[in-house]
Amino acid sequence: MIYLILAVIFLVVIYFAVMNMPAFGAAPKGKRLERIKKSTLYKNRQFHNISHTPSITEGYSPLKVTYDFILGKKDPLLKPLKAIPSIHTDLKNLQKDRDVFIWLGHSSYYMQTDGVSFLVDPVLSLYGSPFKYFNKAFKGSDLFKPEDIPELDYLVITHDHFDHLDYPTVKSIRERTGMAIVPLGTGAHLERWGYTEEKLIEEEWGAEVLLKNNIRITFTPARHFSGRKVKQNNTLWASYVLETPTKKIFLGGDSGYDSHFKMIGEKFGPFDYAVLENGQYDEAWKYIHALPEDVIQAAVDLKVQNVIPVHSSKFALALHPWNEPLQKVTDLGKEKGLSILTPMIGEILDMNSSQHQFRNWWKD
């Protein structure tokens, strides 16, 4: 019996030691927690989606889903058989007056518009997790490193999952970041990593903030969840509407399909561009990650013509072939007459051009 007690104590000590590692961030407390408690989105000690959102779809067994994910037979193309095509663009030497979008892999992208720079959900480590050797990036998708990031006007975070908020990257670029835009509660992580309160724009859905050069950003809903530790949903998740003097852009975070896309489209649309999460999906968790057909419907709801799909081609976080998301969303988009823009990682997308042409590089 004494050995069992010692073993339990040992495991508890290890757990708390691991959870206290910097990569796991910090829970909201103090003024931040008091502010969270006043939010209409926060009930019963957690944030909620607009609609009821179970993590596992009805009719699926959580135990079987877990078994299939860990021990089930994997698709032979779960990961690419060779390095995926990519280009290492020199971000630091881009002219600031160029309006460009550059995908950095998964949901990370660098964007310049109207003289202002944005870096969204940067995960530039080799691993999409708090631990090395777990969720390793595909070969070819790992060209960009934190040191490649130039002086930034704004760092934008959609939610605090490890494949969107990467501790080594965010800490590394701290001194080059003007301001960080984060959903309510997420600022606790950044403050632990050295960001001051004055450098944080931390709001909830519906908040509008005026940025540099007469650019306005609005915090809008997404259908997802949050959490870097066992406790879930103590920080908010979000999408964003970016309105500049020359264009409207929707920055979608991880999201299952829901009514919020139509609401955003009716209030803010039409959009020139929408960056939509498309990948790491499964019927078993379709409420928190949109299926390709849902991505297309979301684009229709948003009233957008140009769709930039992200959330694929760097990590294997679901069971579909690595290149399936891009092929499916491209085929489905063509049926709806949408322009699905699929630059390679690092390839420049000119946001002032109406003649976009990108090859189907995932077929190489």
N, C-alpha and C positions, 0 to 999 in steps of 0.2 A: 504493500500500500504506500509506503514511504517513497518508493521509486516512482509510482504513478503521480504522486503529489509533486515530486521534484521535476518530473517531466512536464507537467502542466505549468509549473512556475517558470521553467526554462522557456517553454513555447510562448508564454505571455510576455516575458522579458524580450525575447527575440522580436515578437510582433510589435511591441511598442518602440523598440529600437529602430526597426525598419520604418514604421510609420512616421517616425520623427526625422527621417532623412530629409534634407532640403527639397529633393525632387517631389515629395508629396505635398509641399506647400503648407498652407496654414488655414485653419478654420476661421470663419468670420467671428469677431468678438468686439466688445466695446461699442463704440459709436456705430460701427458698421453693422453689427448684429442688431442694434436697436433700430437702425434704419430698415433693415431687412424685415423685422417683425411688423413694421408699419405698412409694408407692401401688401396690396390687395392680392398679389400673386402668391403670397406666402401663407399657408395654412397648415396647422398640425405639424409645425416644425420643419416644413419643407416647401419648396416651390412646386407649382403645378402647371401643367399644360392647359390650354383652352379646353380640349376634350379629354375624356378619360383615355389614358395611354398605358396599357399594360406592356411590360417589356417583352413578353412572349405572346404571340398571336393565339387567339382562341383555337382549341383543337390540337395544339402542339404541346408535347410533354417537355417541361423544362429539363427533366433528367435526360431524356433522349436527345434534346437539342445540345446539351452539354457534352454528352457522350459522343455524338456525331462530330462535334467541333474539335474535341480533343483526340479521340481514338478512332473515329470513323474513317472510312476509306476516302482518300483525298483525290481530287481531280488531278490528272497528270500535268495540267496547265495552271494549277493553283498559283505557281510562280513561273515567271518566264524562263525559258530554257537557255537564254543568252542575254547579254546586256541589252536593255531597251534603248532605242535611239534617243539621244538628248544632245543639247547644245549648251556650252558654258558661256553665256553672255556676260560681259563685264558690266555689272550693274553700277559700279562706281563711276564709270565714265559715260553713262547715258546723259544726254543733254536734258536738263531739267524742264525744258519747254516741250519735250516730247510726251504725248499722251499714249502710254503703253501699258500693256498687261503682260506679265511674264510668269508663267506657271513654274513653280519650283518643286513640284511633285506632291502627291496626296492632296491635302487641302491648303497647302502653302502657296502664296503668290505675292509678287511685288507689283505695285501699280503706281503709275504717275498720271495725274490728270490735273489740268489747270494750274500747273506749277507746284503741285503738292504731292508728296510721296506717301504711300501706304504700304505696310507689310502686314499680311493677314495670316493668322494661325501658323506661324513659322515653326516647322519641325525639321531642323537641319542637322540633327544628330543621325547617327547610323542606325538608331533603334527607336521604334515608336512605342516606347515603354519606359518605366523608371529604371529598368535594369538592363545592363549590357547583355548581348547575346540572346535577346528575346525580341521578336518582331523586327528582325533585321531588314533593312531597306534592300530592295532589288538592285542588282548591278545596273548601273546606268542612271538610276534615279537619285543617286547620292552625290551628284556633282557639286551642288551648292553647299557651302559651309557658312557658319555664322560670320566668319571674317570677310565673306563676299558682300555682306550687306552694307550699303552706303549710309551716310547720315540720313536719318529718317525724320519725317514730320510726325507720322502717326503709326504706332503699332496697334493693330486691331485684333482682338481675340473674340471668338464666337462662344466658346465655352471651355471648361477646364479639363477635358479629357486629355490623356497623355499624347494622343496623336494629333492634337490641335494646340496644346499649350506645353511646349517643351522647355523644361527647366534650363538645360545647358545653353540652348539658343537664346532664350529670353534674357538670361543673366548676362550672356556674352555681349549682347547688343545694347545693354542698358545705357551706357554712356553716349551712344549714338542715336538714342531715341528721344524725340522731343516730348511727345505725350503718348500715353497708352490708353486705348479705348476698350473698356471691358464691361461685361454684364455685372449687375449688382452681386456683390460677394466675392467675385473673382479677384478683386484688388488685394484681398488678404494674401493670396499667393505671391503676387508681385511685390508687395511690401516686405514680405519675408526675404525676398531675393534682392532687396536693395533699392527698389523704386520708392520714391517719396510720394506722400499723399498728393502733393502739388502736381505731380506728373500723371495723375490718374483722372480719366474721365469715366466715371463709374455710374451707370444708370440702369433703369429698368425699362420694359417695353412702353413705348409711347413718348419717351423723352426725346427732345430735339436739341441738338447742340450745334452752334455755329462754329465752324473751324476756320482755318486760314483761307484767304482768297475768296471769301464769300461762299464757301462750301458748307452745306448743311448735312449732318448725319442724324438719322432717326433710328432709335433702337426699336426693332420690330420683333414679333413672335417667331418662334420655331417650335417644332414638336419633337422634343428630345428629352434628355436628362443630363445630370452632371454628377461630379464627384471623383476625387482622387484617392479617397479612403473608403472604408466600409460604409460610412454614412453617406447616403446619396441625397442629391437635390438640395443641398444647403447653399449652393450658389446657382445663379440664374444662367440660362442659355439664351442665345439671341441670334437673329439675323439683323441686317442693317440696310437702310435705304440711304444712298449717297447721292445728293443733288448738288451738282456743280453748275457754274454759269453756262456750261456747254453740253452737259449730258446728265442722264439719270442712270444709276447703276444699282442693281440689287445684289447684295452680298449675302448669300444664303449660308447659314451654318448647317450642321447636321440636322436633318429633319425628316420625319415621316410626313406623308401627305395629310393635309387637313384644310379646314376652311380659311386659315390665316392667309394662304396664298391669294385667294380671291379678294379677301379684305384689303390686302396690301396693294394688289393690282388696281382695285377700284379707287383707292385713296391716293395712290402715288403714281400709278401707271399712266401711259405706257412707258416702258423702260427701253433704253438703248441697249443695255447689256444686263444679263443676269448670270451670276456665278452660282451654280447649283450643285449640291452634293449628289454624286451618282457613282455608287460603288460601295462595297462592304455591306451589301444588302442580302436579305433572305426573306422568304415568305414568313418564316418563323418570327422575324422581328421587323415586319414591315411598318409597324406604327412608329418606330424610332429612326428607321433608315428607309428612304423612299426607294421603291423599285423603279426600273427605267421608265415604265409606262406612267408611273406617278410623277416622275421628273418632267415628262412632256406635258402632262396635265397641269402641273405647277407653272410651267412656262406659259401655257395658254391663259391660266388664271392671272398671271402677273402682267399679261399684255406685253410680252417681250418678243422681239424677233431674233436677237442674237443670244444664244445660250452657250456658256462656257462650262462644260462639265468638269468637276474635280472630284477628289476623294477616291482616286484609283491610282494604279500603276506605281505604287511605291511599297506598300505593305500588304500582306495577306491577312486580313482581319475578318474574312468571311470564307465561304466554301466554293464560290464561283470561280471559273477561270479568270486569271488576272486581266485578260483583254476583253472579257465579255461586256463589262459596263460601257466601254466606248463604242463597241460595235452595235450593241442593242440601242443605245440612246441615239446614235447616228441614224440607224435604220428607221426608228420610230419617229424621229424628228423630221426626216425627209417626207414621211407619209403626211405629216401635218404642215408641211411647207415652212418649217422653221430652219433657221441657219444655226447648225450645231458646230461651234468652233473648237477645233481640237489641235492646238499647237503642241509640239513636242515640249518636254520639259526644257526650259531655257529659251525657247523660240519666241521671238518678239511678235506680239499681236498689236498692230497699230490701231488704236481705238478711234482714230479720226478717219479711218478708211472704211469704205462701203464695199470694197472688193476683197473679201477675205478668202484665201485659198490655203488649205492645209491638207497634206496627204494622210492617208490611212496608215500611219507609221506603225500602229500596233499589229499590222498584218505582216510586217517584215520578218 
